[in-house]
Amino acid sequence: MSSKQTISSFEQYNIEAAKYIAGGVVSLNRKVNPAIVFDHAKGSKLYDIDGKEYIDYHASFAPYLLGHNFDAVNDAVIQSIKDERSLYGSGTNAMEIQLAKLMCELIPSLELIQVSNTGSEATAHAIRLSRAYAGREDIILAVGGYNGWHNEVSRAVMPSLAQVGKRVSPGEYPFVPLSAGIPDATKRRVHLVNYNDLNSVEYVMKRFPVACVIAEPVLQNVGVILPKPGYLQGLFNLCEANGAVLVFDEVKTGFRSALGGYQSIAGVKPHLSVFGKAVANGYPLGIIGGKREIMEQFDHPEPAKKVLIAGTYNAHPVNTAAAIATLEILKNPAIYEHISAVSNELYIGLESLFKEKGMAVSIVNNASAFCVYFSEKAPTDLHDILENVDFTMDLQYRKALINKGIYHIPIACKQGSVSYSHSHEDISKTLEKTREVLQEI
């Protein structure tokens, strides 16, 4: 580098981070290019360290249903601190009871709940609970899904066709690890099938002792893949017939799809459900809940059947206050009405712009979650994405939008998220900048 060359403020931060943080970021899912360094956020906007403003459709992987630093949620958190709420570490308290009651009232399938710090913790508890209840060890997951970082579920979210092989039905796919360090014995207990493929679920259940099926009701870590009619009910029926537990992973769909979760839209009551992200509008909190007879395993009178759930920070008062405030706000129908209005305005506008451009895309949404697939048809499983989507164009589109102040995470086929804080003006500006991008690419 010559004496006249300087490095950007982003580069300075990233160089410094790499000196002290393994990998340079504290969650490696955040390691992207461009490596923008953000400074603060409010409502629908992100601001980087140079003061540039972005309209945010990433929402930190989707928890911000109300928007960043939503005043009423922050006020509840501040009040909990002013009231000297603390992490007592003994017995129960009024706040966690209030949260539990709210969850059970809003989600009809929840008869009892427990609280964790993250969605990953909640899915780990769901697997352990299912194994204890069913007396079996194998689990079924979908390729293209994401259910947390722990060993049993840590398979590649977007493996290549070479890694997973051609579509098979009925049949299963290899466990392509998302991480090193996963024991082979663990992998052998995990069976991967395509989303929307009931034949393969039945195929595995006939051959292995399946404790549970963990299913995202809508596949929202490879964009937005919707369930075919009857798919979710079919999963429930197969679990009932084969003595397995159906777990709905609503960490992403919970509350963003509807106040009652996606299960309220589908009309299916799973045996267990897990929630996270939007439940506390960005504060770290996870929920596991479901049928009383399964959840009671957490305090089973027989030590050999009792399932451990523990965590010093479970239901921390700051996070619990945020969750209670968020859920109370979401009970107001006007919140969802506004989110729906601005979301639909965005989707209709995008459809029009791509049609104007003459570019074949498929825009899929589940309420305020959406994805622009650069393919002619909406995918129904991972193979549709791997075989048909133009990943290069997707990434080019995202980076061009970022340059114009519209932030989508620069990873192909990742979900976009609209919040209550997005205004009609935000949508109008987004469509204006999208038109400019489509004229350039």
Buried (B, 14 or more C-beta within 10 A) or exposed (E): EEEEEEEEEBEEBBEEBEEEEEEBBEEEEEEBEEBBBBEEBBBBBBBBBEEEEBBBBBBBBBBBBBBBBBEEBBEBBEEBEEEEBEEEEEEEBEBBEBBBEBBBEBBEBBBBBBBBBBBBBBBBBBBBBBBBBBEBBBBBBBBBBBBBBBBBBBBBBBBEEEEBEEBBBBBBBBBBBBEEEBEEEBBEBBBBBBBBBBEBBBBBBEEBBBBBBBBBBBBBBBBBBBBBEEBBBBBBBBBEEBBBBBBBBBBBBBBBBBBBBBBBBBEBBBBBBBBBBBBBBBBBBBBBBBBEEBBBBBEEEEEEEBBEBEBEBBBBBBBBBBBBBBBBBBEEEEBBEBBEBBBBBBBEBBBEBBEEBEBEBBBBBBBBBBBBBBBEEBBBBBBBBBEBBBBEBBBBBBBBBBEBBBBBBBBBBBBBBBBBBBBEEBBEBBBEBBBBBBEEE
